[in-house]
């Protein structure tokens, strides 16, 4: 996966995380299943954004050489 595409996907995942954070926290935070699930989705989105942006150890190259 080329660098430009990886960075574009990272921006998309960051946008997803921001939208989920807004939806989850817009009406206040209460310790409930829906808010905790929303925060898990935010953490997942940010984690995937980091994975695509940083590509640690060439993880997304899938054995391809450049």
N, C-alpha and C positions, 0 to 999 in steps of 0.2 A: 504494500500500500504506500503510495507516494506521500511525501510530506505535506503537500498542499491539501490533499484529501483528508489526511489525518487531522490536520488543524481545523478544517471545516467541520468535521464530525465532532471534534472537541467543542467547538462553538455551539453546535446544535445541542449537545448534552448539557452544556452550561446553561443554555437558554431553558431547557427542560427543567433543570434543577431550580432555576430562578422562578419559573412559573409555578412549580410545585410548592416552593417555599411560600410564595405569595398566597396561593390557594389554601395552604395549610394554616398559615398564621394570620390571615386577613381578619378572621373573626375572633381572634384571641387564641391563646394556647390553653388547652385543658388536657390533663393527663387522661387521655382516652385512646381507644384503639385507632380511631381514624387519624388523630394527630400524630400518634407514634408511627403509624404506617406511612403517613405523609413525610415524616422526617427520615424514615428509612429510604423512601424513594428519592429524597433530596440527596442523601448520602451516596446512594447508588449512582445517581446522575453525576455528582461531582467526582466520584471514583472513576467512572467510565471516561469522563472528560480528561482527567489526569492521565489515565491509561493511553488514550488516543493522542494527547498532546505530547507527553514525555516519551512514549514508546520505550519503556525501560528494558534494557538488554535486547533490543531488537525483537521484542515479543510479537509484534504485528507483522513481521516480515515473512513469517511462515516458511522459512528456508530459502526464500528468494535472495539472490545476490543482485546488488545494484551496480 
